[in-house]
Amino acid sequence: MNNRLLLYDSNYNIALFNNLGSSDTGDEISNSLHQRLSSGDELAFKLFFQKNQPRLFAYIYKVVKSREIAEELVLDIFVKIWSAKEILSEVENVDAFLHRMAVNKSLDFLRTAAREKNTAAP
């Protein structure tokens, strides 16, 4: 028998995941979400954002020490993901991929800020 998983986003939109067996794990559900996102499913992207945004924000905020900048950098990451969504299905470990993106984005920001500070100094 096929099971279905219904996920609701904050606007009560429904994402339906068909053909999930009773033994499916969170990883298999995440894989289904990633596949749907890769194919351009906007609701899957909303759910992906809601699932991952808090963790990415927490990490980036720790590094850059600014709420506004952290929010902007997180949004930049998700814009980049949406722009290249087709490759997400090829990523083996999405959590590690997202973490690496957050690290790189944070370090890029710090390097740019340091460079701007050095060039502005008399």
Disulfide bonds with the S-S distance in Angstrom:
none
